[in-house]
Amino acid sequence: MKRLLLLGAATALLTASAQDLAQLKKQIEAEYAKYAAAMAAKKPKEVESYMAPDFVLVTTEGIMYNRVQAINSYRLGITRMNNIRTTIKIEKIRMDKDRVICNTVEDTTCDIRQNDGKVRKYRRTAGIEETWRKIDGKWRIARTIEKRASTYIDGKLYDAKALKNLGK
């Protein structure tokens, strides 16, 4: 009987945790949707508002950006981009103390004007681990780690080195 009661209590805790996590996932998905809309609308201040003050981005190449560097890179990029569309799908979500860690797939497409003036179709798909923290009552991204990424220009897959030389 005692085991049955303990099992029942443990099941209730797990169910409550699963329900809490499902609710949390909905909240973060809503934040991702607003974040993607701000990116598409080319609103750097709004995009920046989703970043924690100590935000860090680590690219697949191992390059690290702080908040200022990341937003400056975004500002530079959007001057050459039109018809931006970003979708972010949460594949896995978990709590770690006061943080939420999401494994996502982010897919961004746009028309991009290269250095040579040509407009090309751009697509980037990335597997990302993001850490969110609540700051002043609002969920903010504290850390973004790109685990994998594929970049396509006009349907052709490019590696990081080839992308740097494209349009020169």
C-alpha positions in Angstrom: 0.0 0.0 0.0 2.8 2.4 0.9 4.5 1.7 -2.4 1.2 2.4 -4.2 0.8 5.7 -2.5 4.4 6.7 -3.3 4.0 5.7 -6.9 0.8 7.7 -7.1 2.5 10.8 -5.6 5.4 10.4 -8.0 3.1 10.1 -11.0 1.1 13.2 -9.9 4.4 15.2 -9.6 5.5 14.0 -13.1 2.2 14.9 -14.6 2.2 18.3 -13.0 5.8 18.8 -14.3 4.8 17.7 -17.8 1.8 20.1 -17.8 4.0 22.9 -16.5 6.6 22.1 -19.3 3.9 22.1 -21.9 2.6 25.5 -20.8 6.1 26.8 -20.7 6.7 25.5 -24.2 3.6 27.4 -25.4 5.0 30.6 -23.8 8.4 30.2 -25.4 6.9 29.4 -28.8 4.9 32.6 -28.6 8.1 34.5 -27.8 9.9 32.8 -30.8 7.0 33.8 -33.1 7.3 37.5 -32.0 11.1 37.3 -32.3 10.8 35.9 -35.9 8.3 38.6 -36.8 10.6 41.3 -35.5 13.4 39.8 -37.6 11.2 39.7 -40.7 10.1 43.3 -40.1 13.7 44.4 -39.8 13.3 45.9 -36.4 16.7 45.6 -34.7 15.6 47.3 -31.4 12.8 44.8 -31.1 15.1 41.8 -31.9 17.6 43.1 -29.3 14.8 43.3 -26.7 14.7 39.5 -26.7 18.4 39.3 -25.8 19.5 39.2 -22.2 22.1 41.9 -21.2 24.8 39.1 -21.1 23.6 37.4 -24.3 26.2 35.2 -26.1 26.0 33.6 -29.5 28.4 30.9 -30.5 28.4 30.0 -34.2 29.1 26.6 -35.7 32.5 27.9 -36.6 33.2 28.6 -32.9 33.0 32.4 -33.3 31.5 34.1 -30.2 29.4 37.2 -30.3 28.2 39.3 -27.4 24.9 41.2 -27.5 26.3 44.3 -29.2 28.2 42.3 -31.8 25.2 40.1 -32.6 22.8 43.0 -33.1 25.4 44.9 -35.1 25.8 41.9 -37.4 22.0 41.6 -37.7 21.8 45.4 -38.6 24.4 45.0 -41.3 22.7 41.8 -42.7 19.2 43.3 -43.0 20.4 46.1 -45.2 20.9 43.4 -47.9 17.9 41.2 -47.2 14.3 41.3 -48.3 11.3 39.0 -47.9 12.8 37.5 -44.7 10.9 34.6 -43.3 12.0 32.7 -40.2 10.4 29.7 -38.6 11.6 28.3 -35.3 10.5 24.9 -34.1 11.1 23.6 -30.6 12.2 20.0 -30.7 13.0 19.6 -27.1 12.6 21.8 -24.0 13.7 21.4 -20.4 14.0 23.4 -17.2 17.4 23.9 -15.5 16.8 25.8 -12.3 15.7 29.3 -13.4 16.5 28.7 -17.1 14.7 27.1 -20.0 16.8 25.3 -22.5 15.4 24.7 -26.0 16.7 22.6 -28.8 15.3 24.2 -31.9 15.5 24.1 -35.7 15.5 27.6 -37.2 14.9 28.0 -40.9 15.4 31.4 -42.5 14.8 32.3 -46.1 15.1 35.6 -47.9 16.3 37.4 -51.0 19.8 38.6 -50.4 21.8 41.1 -52.4 25.4 39.9 -52.6 28.5 42.1 -52.8 28.5 41.8 -56.6 24.9 43.3 -56.6 23.2 40.1 -57.6 20.0 39.2 -55.7 20.0 35.5 -54.7 17.7 33.2 -52.9 19.1 32.5 -49.4 18.2 29.7 -47.0 19.8 28.8 -43.8 18.7 25.9 -41.6 20.3 25.6 -38.1 20.1 23.3 -35.2 20.3 25.5 -32.1 20.4 25.2 -28.4 19.1 28.3 -26.7 18.9 29.2 -23.1 16.1 31.5 -22.0 15.9 33.4 -18.6 13.2 35.5 -17.2 14.4 39.0 -16.6 12.1 41.7 -15.2 9.1 39.4 -15.9 10.0 38.8 -19.6 11.6 35.8 -21.2 14.9 36.7 -22.9 17.5 34.7 -24.7 20.7 34.4 -22.7 22.7 32.0 -24.8 22.5 30.7 -28.4 24.8 27.9 -29.5 24.6 26.8 -33.1 25.1 23.0 -33.2 24.8 22.6 -36.9 23.9 24.8 -39.9 23.4 24.5 -43.6 23.4 27.5 -45.9 22.0 27.5 -49.4 22.3 30.1 -52.1 20.1 29.6 -55.1 19.5 26.0 -53.9 23.3 25.2 -53.8 24.8 24.2 -50.4 27.8 26.4 -49.4 30.4 26.0 -46.6 31.5 28.9 -44.5 34.7 29.6 -46.5 32.8 29.6 -49.9 30.2 32.0 -48.5 32.8 34.5 -47.6 34.1 34.5 -51.2 30.7 34.5 -52.9 29.9 37.7 -54.7 33.5 39.1 -54.7 
